[in-house]
């Protein structure tokens, strides 16, 4: 399976002191640091070498369209691109500067896509690491079926209760566990624009 590096991968590979998530609020950074420290302590040197070898982006042509896969954005690995905060003009400029008709990114943890008037497509695939702040315990990924121009967002059901118990046994913060059990974010909320935050519980 081919994948691109995210900000966690980059930080772990380089031995950086934090996740490089791009948060600005102290509360967001507090919980991000707890998560990163937990992961950093458990990442082996061999795993860091594998993470360091991941590409920063992937380009391919499919159905005559140029695709770019990246983590945050074509500009920065930790740029947050929210549906409510991105104008069509801004997304078209990103596509044009990246030399692509389709861009797939992630980082925000909330999936969305938009087809633009010039035919460009921008897809935020969401995350498989935690629910999408929608009150559902599933996680999501974006799937492009044969001949499809737009993405299909697919929910993935899993034994979330087993994961929650394991997190408790590992001594992770109860806020992290609550998100897994309820599907609502309890941390890293300050980065959310008003519209994305309004759809949540907290």
Phi, psi and omega in degrees: 000130179265136180216165178254157180285140171256180182295324176298314181302314181298313182296316180295318181295324184268358180067035181283158185280349179214175187284347184062034185290335180094012177287154179239339182274140181304321180295315177299315182293327179299309182287326177298323180292320177300316180295314182295316180300320178299313182292317183299321180294335187254005181266125182279165177298321179296320177294322178297322178296319178294320179296322181295336182275352181292141178287152178284336178204164177227134177240141173202163177248131181219125182060030180081001180255139177274124181250143172233127174252130178213175182270287181278298178201172174297342184267320184214142182293338183241027177280132178270117177248102182264147180303314185287342186256359183248115176284160176301318181299319179295315180295321178297322178294319177300316179297314182297313181293331180276350181066043183221154172265336179227129173241132173243127180224188180208232173076320184285333183086358178237122185277145175193162176212157179212130172267130187261163186296335179272007179093354178290157180228131177239125183233124169258114189284351182084216183207148172261002183275339176198161180299168188266030180056044183233010179077010177248143182275350177289159168250172191229151168219163180257132183236132175252106178285168181302128177077002182270137177271319181262163181275151169254127178271123188247123176281144179241112176276142180208174182281078183294330180293322177296319177296317180300317179296319179297320178297319177297317180296329179279355178077023177287157185301143179300334178298321178295317182294320181299321178298318180296321184281332187250339184083002178253136177290139175242351181226165178055043180267337187292338180285342186290133170296166187302317184293317180291326179288325183295335180281349182270183183268332188249000000 
